[in-house]
Amino acid sequence: MDEYLSVTAAVLLGGMVVCGAVAVATGWLLPWLRRRTLRPALRGYGTVLFGGGLLLSMSYGAFGVFDDSPALVDAAFLANMVMIVAGGYLQMLSTRERVDA
């Protein structure tokens, strides 16, 4: 049963990363994000970081990659948290009002 949940979460997070990459490359956003997002590329970078951090966190936890070394588990956890926080921050910045006008 856990394999089905892991695969489902990986597919959804992979779709999130793909949507972020499309936003970076073309500036296209999902329809419900278009009205409040001023900088689509910045939103895309944030989405890629956020989704990638969640995907990596889920994958090393689900498959037990670092079972032999607790130090590697802690380092991977911190790296994933930095990715998630940085991605959320970039997404927040993409919706702020411009001050250079």
Contacts in CASP RR format, 6 or more apart in sequence:
PFRMAT RR
TARGET T0000
AUTHOR 0000-0000-0000
METHOD contacts of the structure
MODEL  1
MDEYLSVTAAVLLGGMVVCGAVAVATGWLLPWLRRRTLRPALRGYGTVLF
GGGLLLSMSYGAFGVFDDSPALVDAAFLANMVMIVAGGYLQMLSTRERVD
A
2 62 0 8 1.000
6 58 0 8 1.000
6 62 0 8 1.000
9 58 0 8 1.000
10 55 0 8 1.000
10 58 0 8 1.000
10 59 0 8 1.000
13 51 0 8 1.000
13 52 0 8 1.000
13 54 0 8 1.000
13 55 0 8 1.000
13 58 0 8 1.000
14 51 0 8 1.000
14 52 0 8 1.000
14 55 0 8 1.000
16 47 0 8 1.000
16 50 0 8 1.000
16 51 0 8 1.000
16 52 0 8 1.000
17 47 0 8 1.000
17 48 0 8 1.000
17 51 0 8 1.000
17 52 0 8 1.000
17 55 0 8 1.000
19 30 0 8 1.000
19 44 0 8 1.000
19 47 0 8 1.000
20 43 0 8 1.000
20 44 0 8 1.000
20 45 0 8 1.000
20 46 0 8 1.000
20 47 0 8 1.000
20 48 0 8 1.000
21 44 0 8 1.000
21 48 0 8 1.000
22 28 0 8 1.000
23 29 0 8 1.000
23 40 0 8 1.000
23 41 0 8 1.000
23 43 0 8 1.000
23 44 0 8 1.000
23 47 0 8 1.000
24 41 0 8 1.000
24 44 0 8 1.000
24 45 0 8 1.000
24 48 0 8 1.000
27 40 0 8 1.000
27 41 0 8 1.000
28 40 0 8 1.000
29 37 0 8 1.000
29 40 0 8 1.000
29 43 0 8 1.000
33 43 0 8 1.000
36 95 0 8 1.000
37 43 0 8 1.000
37 94 0 8 1.000
37 95 0 8 1.000
38 94 0 8 1.000
38 95 0 8 1.000
38 96 0 8 1.000
38 97 0 8 1.000
38 98 0 8 1.000
39 93 0 8 1.000
39 94 0 8 1.000
40 94 0 8 1.000
42 90 0 8 1.000
42 91 0 8 1.000
42 93 0 8 1.000
42 94 0 8 1.000
43 90 0 8 1.000
43 91 0 8 1.000
43 94 0 8 1.000
43 95 0 8 1.000
44 90 0 8 1.000
44 91 0 8 1.000
44 94 0 8 1.000
45 87 0 8 1.000
45 90 0 8 1.000
46 86 0 8 1.000
46 87 0 8 1.000
46 88 0 8 1.000
46 89 0 8 1.000
46 90 0 8 1.000
46 91 0 8 1.000
46 94 0 8 1.000
47 87 0 8 1.000
47 91 0 8 1.000
48 87 0 8 1.000
49 83 0 8 1.000
49 84 0 8 1.000
49 86 0 8 1.000
49 87 0 8 1.000
49 88 0 8 1.000
49 90 0 8 1.000
50 83 0 8 1.000
50 84 0 8 1.000
50 87 0 8 1.000
50 88 0 8 1.000
50 91 0 8 1.000
51 84 0 8 1.000
52 83 0 8 1.000
53 80 0 8 1.000
53 83 0 8 1.000
53 84 0 8 1.000
54 80 0 8 1.000
54 84 0 8 1.000
56 76 0 8 1.000
56 79 0 8 1.000
56 80 0 8 1.000
56 83 0 8 1.000
57 76 0 8 1.000
57 77 0 8 1.000
57 80 0 8 1.000
57 84 0 8 1.000
59 65 0 8 1.000
60 66 0 8 1.000
60 73 0 8 1.000
60 76 0 8 1.000
66 72 0 8 1.000
66 73 0 8 1.000
66 76 0 8 1.000
END
